[in-house]
Amino acid sequence: MSAPSGFSINFSGQCIIVTGGNRGIGYAFTRALAASGANVAVIYRNHPTALKDVGEVSKEFPGVKIKAYQCDVSDTEVVTRVVNQINEDFAIPEKKTTPITGLIANAGVSVVKPALELTHEDFKKIYDVNVFGVFNIARAVAKLWQDNKTKGSIVINSSMSSQIINKAKDASPLTQVFYNSSKAAVSNLTKGLAAEWAKDGIRVNALSPGYVKTAQTAGMDKGMRDYQAGQLPLGRFAEPDEMTGQALLLLSDHASYMTGGEYFIDGGQLIY
Ligand SMILES: NC(=O)c1ccc[n+]([C@@H]2O[C@H](COP(=O)([O-])OP(=O)(O)OC[C@H]3O[C@@H](n4cnc5c(N)ncnc54)[C@H](OP(=O)(O)O)[C@@H]3O)[C@@H](O)[C@H]2O)c1
């Protein structure tokens, strides 16, 4: 009788795209995917240390290919061009089909301002990335899979803010109505795309983090962060690494019956 081999996820020979994979939660996705054998195509917008930071992951995991691409996810033409480039760059000669098997649409932005001060520019800044940008990259990858007649898995990084209004202190909201509503929109988009593409073998799910220690939260008032952490059943913000297990599971064949779902990794915030 052979010894149990445990539960494992292995993406060897597969290429997975991570938008915003150069820092924050996305960087944790990039590292976790590389550690699981995936070749990773990282999309970033314009961060000055992106190439160096992605290069560090290459050094840590020399057995896999990791490459960074500058690309604004809100620009449809650029997204299409970059996805086709990734398809070529990661091609495996003996494999006739696309090397891309998964996508984490993670890039997102926020503007914190009282509603009376928000502008149409703020709206476009947020929705162009958090909703249209997610749509753009998901569609480009799904088209490639449909053209190649291959299956694939998409994980959309939404937020627990799709369901709740975050608090800054008792009975006082964190003022970011465009951000919260964009996350509600992208969680619904997840279900719609899952419904349309299920027949093509394409699964689409949302991962919805609670408070995570990244640049997005580090810039906020410490008193507010302590208050938010104190409200959580688990009593603390998450480390970016704590988002990776669910994302990798959803990308893998272990999740072959999961589509159209939204999975909250929120330290228990939504219990109350
Ligand atoms: N942190 C949290 O507590 C939290 C909670 C719930 C949900 N989330 C969600 O999780 C995701 C990642 O958050 P984070 O905190 O890790 O963010 P972050 O540290 O602020 O990083 C944002 C990432 O998105 C990329 N990006 C932004 N606009 C882009 C564009 N137009 N095109 C391509 N890439 C773009 C950035 O690229 P550059 O580096 O080049 O600018 C960067 O890699 C977001 O969708 C966020 O809403 C975060």
The ligand as a Gaussian input file, in Angstrom:
#p B3LYP/6-31G(d) Opt

LIG

0 1
 N       -5.645000      45.626000       0.434000
 C       -6.832000      45.321000       0.847000
 O       -7.145000      45.412000       2.059000
 C       -7.875000      44.825000      -0.134000
 C       -9.091000      44.390000       0.392000
 C      -10.063000      43.904000      -0.477000
 C       -9.822000      43.871000      -1.841000
 N       -8.624000      44.312000      -2.313000
 C       -8.445000      44.253000      -3.766000
 O       -7.313000      43.445000      -4.069000
 C       -6.681000      43.921000      -5.254000
 C       -5.213000      44.195000      -4.964000
 O       -5.152000      45.141000      -3.905000
 P       -3.760000      45.601000      -3.236000
 O       -4.106000      46.151000      -1.913000
 O       -2.766000      44.520000      -3.370000
 O       -3.391000      46.809000      -4.209000
 P       -2.058000      47.666000      -4.352000
 O       -0.999000      47.192000      -3.403000
 O       -2.501000      49.079000      -4.299000
 O       -1.583000      47.289000      -5.843000
 C       -2.417000      47.577000      -6.931000
 C       -1.908000      46.818000      -8.130000
 O       -2.793000      47.032000      -9.245000
 C       -2.026000      47.479000     -10.370000
 N       -2.834000      48.370000     -11.205000
 C       -3.553000      49.452000     -10.820000
 N       -4.139000      50.037000     -11.888000
 C       -3.784000      49.307000     -12.968000
 C       -4.050000      49.418000     -14.352000
 N       -4.810000      50.408000     -14.861000
 N       -3.522000      48.486000     -15.191000
 C       -2.737000      47.478000     -14.712000
 N       -2.435000      47.340000     -13.393000
 C       -2.949000      48.242000     -12.541000
 C       -0.841000      48.213000      -9.767000
 O        0.224000      48.313000     -10.720000
 P        1.447000      49.376000     -10.447000
 O        2.217000      48.791000      -9.291000
 O        2.221000      49.395000     -11.701000
 O        0.802000      50.683000     -10.092000
 C       -0.528000      47.276000      -8.578000
 O        0.202000      46.157000      -9.015000
 C       -7.482000      45.151000      -5.682000
 O       -8.430000      44.800000      -6.648000
 C       -8.152000      45.591000      -4.394000
 O       -9.309000      46.344000      -4.619000
 C       -7.649000      44.793000      -1.503000

